[in-house]
Amino acid sequence: MIKRPSRTIAVWLKNANPKETASIEVMEYALSILINISLIIIISLGIGHSTGKYGETALALFTFILLRFFSGGVHLQSSFGCITTTVVLCSTIPHLPVLSKSEMLIFTFICILLLLFFAPQVDSETGLKPELKRLLKIISICIVSSNLVLWSSVIAFAFLIQCLTLIPLKGDK
């Protein structure tokens, strides 16, 4: 779904400026990430707008993506699967029931435990140094703990769903 347009744009960019651009493969990879994230944001916010939950959808997207940036998580095999799953989750969160403070406290505690055990969940090929992994874990815990001040149900659901993606699936290391 995203591979073809990414490749087309990368080839066009390379032909337009062959000496000062990265390889087609590098540009294709970067463009596929950019297109993937852009589609998630555009579609989710469109759904949020049409359901009257634009602000809440934006909040769910922002907090989900922010925590995922620092904590990592399991990746789906296809860009279509990633886009569909993220759009469905972030568009559904604003429509879930409002949590009480005690429920948000429980969600936050569960998230912190998941972060302590599994974060950051990154590819083994990245070769992150142990110090950087500890820093990413601490930042992730601080991000989740911020909801103890904000007390937002939308944020609590977004954080919990993101933290659940940290649990390694069967066969993951």
Secondary structure as GFF3:
##gff-version 3
##sequence-region A 1 173
A	DSSP	alpha_helix	3	16	.	.	.	ID=ss1
A	DSSP	alpha_helix	24	50	.	.	.	ID=ss2
A	DSSP	alpha_helix	54	71	.	.	.	ID=ss3
A	DSSP	alpha_helix	79	92	.	.	.	ID=ss4
A	DSSP	three_ten_helix	93	95	.	.	.	ID=ss5
A	DSSP	alpha_helix	101	118	.	.	.	ID=ss6
A	DSSP	three_ten_helix	124	126	.	.	.	ID=ss7
A	DSSP	alpha_helix	130	145	.	.	.	ID=ss8
A	DSSP	alpha_helix	147	150	.	.	.	ID=ss9
A	DSSP	alpha_helix	153	164	.	.	.	ID=ss10
###
